Amino acid sequence: QVQLVESGGGLVQAGNSLRLSCAASGRTFSSYAMGWFRQAPGKAREFVAAINWNGDSTYYADSVKGRFTISRYNAKNTLFLQMNSLKPEDTAVYYCAATSSPSIATMANYDYWGQGTQVTVSS
């Protein structure tokens, strides 16, 4: 098993940036591909970005492509999401998750989830 804890959320104005972190503990972090997902009020949880075990491959939702960057630092068991040019529609609870599946852009394949961190973007 792996335990995940997100941090770095907060309230920012539109156009500004935030960096989310996800600290992992338990089984070897580098054994897993990792993803970020988000859930806005009244909406279903959705895929944001994913990264393979060594960081060579990344995937993004069209809505964040060019603004968000996912990265990982395996030596410190940490996943990041750099979010630039934030928009009010980015407001959501952001979750990190881990998967052993090669299909890392599919939310149903993720086995382990953090509790989430709130990101609020004001206009």
Solvent accessible surface area in square Angstrom, and as a share of the most:
residue,aa,sasa,rsa
1,Q,131,0.58
2,V,7,0.04
3,Q,88,0.39
4,L,11,0.06
5,V,100,0.57
6,E,16,0.07
7,S,58,0.38
8,G,36,0.35
9,G,30,0.29
10,G,29,0.28
11,L,130,0.65
12,V,23,0.13
13,Q,122,0.54
14,A,46,0.35
15,G,54,0.52
16,N,75,0.39
17,S,56,0.36
18,L,31,0.15
19,R,131,0.48
20,L,0,0.00
21,S,26,0.17
22,C,0,0.00
23,A,56,0.44
24,A,10,0.08
25,S,61,0.39
26,G,62,0.59
27,R,149,0.54
28,T,86,0.50
29,F,3,0.01
30,S,36,0.23
31,S,66,0.42
32,Y,6,0.02
33,A,10,0.07
34,M,1,0.00
35,G,0,0.00
36,W,0,0.00
37,F,0,0.00
38,R,16,0.06
39,Q,62,0.27
40,A,24,0.18
41,P,113,0.71
42,G,92,0.88
43,K,140,0.59
44,A,83,0.64
45,R,74,0.27
46,E,79,0.36
47,F,40,0.17
48,V,1,0.00
49,A,0,0.00
50,A,0,0.00
51,I,4,0.02
52,N,32,0.16
53,W,141,0.49
54,N,61,0.31
55,G,29,0.28
56,D,115,0.59
57,S,43,0.27
58,T,57,0.33
59,Y,104,0.39
60,Y,50,0.19
61,A,22,0.17
62,D,123,0.64
63,S,64,0.42
64,V,0,0.00
65,K,117,0.50
66,G,82,0.79
67,R,34,0.12
68,F,6,0.02
69,T,73,0.42
70,I,5,0.03
71,S,46,0.30
72,R,31,0.11
73,Y,113,0.43
74,N,47,0.24
75,A,82,0.64
76,K,136,0.58
77,N,61,0.31
78,T,20,0.12
79,L,0,0.00
80,F,34,0.14
81,L,0,0.00
82,Q,57,0.25
83,M,0,0.00
84,N,60,0.31
85,S,59,0.38
86,L,2,0.01
87,K,83,0.35
88,P,55,0.34
89,E,120,0.54
90,D,0,0.00
91,T,32,0.19
92,A,1,0.01
93,V,42,0.24
94,Y,0,0.00
95,Y,29,0.11
96,C,0,0.00
97,A,0,0.00
98,A,0,0.00
99,T,0,0.00
100,S,81,0.53
101,S,31,0.20
102,P,130,0.82
103,S,57,0.37
104,I,11,0.06
105,A,50,0.38
106,T,63,0.37
107,M,67,0.30
108,A,95,0.74
109,N,46,0.24
110,Y,13,0.05
111,D,89,0.46
112,Y,53,0.20
113,W,77,0.27
114,G,6,0.05
115,Q,164,0.73
116,G,22,0.21
117,T,20,0.11
118,Q,87,0.39
119,V,0,0.00
120,T,47,0.27
121,V,7,0.04
122,S,42,0.27
123,S,128,0.83
